[in-house]
Amino acid sequence: MGSLTYLQMLSLRGNNLTGELPSSLKNCTMLTLLDVGENSLSGRIPTWIGKSLTELRVLSLTSNGFHGTMPTSLCRLSKIQILDLSINNISGSIPRCLSNLKGMTDESKKVQFFGWNTVGLSRTRLSIKRDTYTFEALLQWKGRQYQYSNTLGLVTSLDLSSNSLNGEIPREITNLSGLVALNLSRNNLTWRIPLDIGRLRWLDFLDLSRNYLSGGIPVSLSELTNLGLLDLSYNNLSGRIPTSTQLQSFGSSSYIGNPSLCGLPLSNPCPGDMVPDQSPRTTVETEDNADQDKLITRGFFICLSTGLALGFWGFFGTLFLSDSWRYTYLKFLDHITNWIYVVIAVNYNRLLRRS
């Protein structure tokens, strides 16, 4: 495969491939997309990826068995827009040099993913093209897997989730101002959320759940007005959730598992919060209920029954005993019936004439 020096896009996703990535791929220096996700590849992430495949815009190694640390040579992928290393056994810290990924900044020029020389062997279905071909990729997005083709060039995503990464979230990651999705969940990250995370103003998806992050939630997080999904659950975060329309719009599930976190939308109030005293209202309601109980007594039901009996027999008994009253009442009912019939007949004929 290393002889395919003009190869631009290569997808080998979902084929149960084993072993390590062949080093001959480093000769494919024109690759813009490399997707080997959902296989059984192992070994360390090769350093030659960042040294030789500098044209890469999409790199997906998800759902394999890669181990070791993230090579700093990946920081040379200055054009990368989608980097997915999720669901592996990668350890160590997140390289600070990720700020060199200029393809994930506002200033980067987004491109459409099409090429003349492509190989697609996704899930054992072979596709070789030497004509213009729009490539497709599978991305984890908001907890589900989506297929992107025409809009793939507009997505900027960094997914390092479900590994064994430790240490802090480097502040330099906030330089990737064009990021749309950032997923660092299910790792062993510690320390604080970067205070200036609000610089990632295009973020639509942020998942930092199931780590060991501590400290408070940065106020700048409330400045992410495009945020559609937020998950900070199951960490060691503490303090008050910053008050803003944005952060309070998410459900409590975005914050659960942080025992020292308080404020809306969580149910536990923060120290010093004014809790409305409901006791006077309870007392008034109790007194009102007591007054109502005093009214509804046995005598009340006796009077109610007597009144209904007198009203019923007072009306129908009179009609039964008095012929003149009974005749007048029946005549009244007959008059009402005739009037209703006339009104219906007139309106019906009027509708027929209009039609």
Disulfide bonds with the S-S distance in Angstrom:
Cys75-Cys97 1.94
Cys262-Cys270 1.98
